[in-house]
């Protein structure tokens, strides 16, 4: 009972209270009232942007995101394989399946 702060519900409420206080104080510091120049403009690294209605296409990005997801899961599995022969064979099987999945993902 000495580390009761580390219990998930108690830690959640402490962090929640800190975030609420931070939001309250940041709301007090934000610009209010009259419309300031550029307050509602999109930030573009100091560049004046006339139109910001560009909708990016994420279809090309999906394959790379999926690739990194598969590779991270494979790295996690390989790093945590126990030293038993059965688990090692299962990990090799998993790596083979992941390799086949990557070949299918990037075939043209």
N, C-alpha and C positions, 0 to 999 in steps of 0.2 A: 504494500500500500504506500510505500515511500515515493514511488514514481507515478502517482495518480494522474499527473499532467499528461503522461504519455498514453493514457487510455484514449482510443479513437474518438469516442463521443465528446470527451472533455477537451481534447486537442482541437476538434472541429469547432466547438463553440468559442474557444479562445481565439482561434484564427478568424472565425466569422466576426467576432466582436472587433478585432483589430482592423479587418477590412472595412467594416461599417464605419468605424471612427476615421479611417483614412479617407473613405469616400466623402464623409461629412466635411472634413477639413479641406479636402481638395475642392469640393463644391463651394466652400467659402472663398477660396483663393481664385477661382475661375472668374473670367470677365463676365460681368452681368450688365443688364441695362441696355444702353445704346449699342447700336451695331458698329462694331469695330472693323476697320478695314482688313479684309482677309479672314475674318473669324470663321466664316462658313465655307471658305474655299478649300479645295482638295490640296493637300500638301504634296509637292512634287520636287523636293530638294531645292527649293528656291526658284524654280522655273515657273514662269507664268503659263498656265495651262488654260486654253480657251474652252475646249471641250474635253471632258473626261468620261465619255460614254463608251470607251473601248471595252469590249467584252473578250477577254482572252480565251483561247481554246485550250482546254486541258487534256484533250485526247492524246496528244503526244507525250505529255507529262505522266500520264497514268502508267505507261509501261515501265518507265524508270522508277516511279514510286513503288510499283509492285515488285520490281527487281530488288530494290533495297530492302523491302519488307521481307522477301524470301531469304535474302542473304543474311539479314539480322537474325531471323529465326533459326536458320541453319547454324550460324555461329553460336547462338545460345544453346542449341541442342548438342553441338560438338563439344562445347566447353563444359557441359554438365553431364556428360556421359559417365556412368559408373565404370569401374574397372572389370566388370564381369564380361565374359565373351559374348553372351547373348545380347547384352545391351550394346556392345560395340557393333555387332552385326546389324542390329536394328538401326543404329545411327548411320551406318554405311548405306543401308536401304533407304533411309530418309534422305540422305545426301543425293543418292541416285535419282530418286523421285523429284527432288528439287531441281536437279540438273535437267531432267527431261522437261519439267515445267518451264524452265528458263529458255530451253531450245524452242519450245512451242510458243512462248511469249515473243521471242525476237525473230521468228522465221518470217521470211518475206514472201 
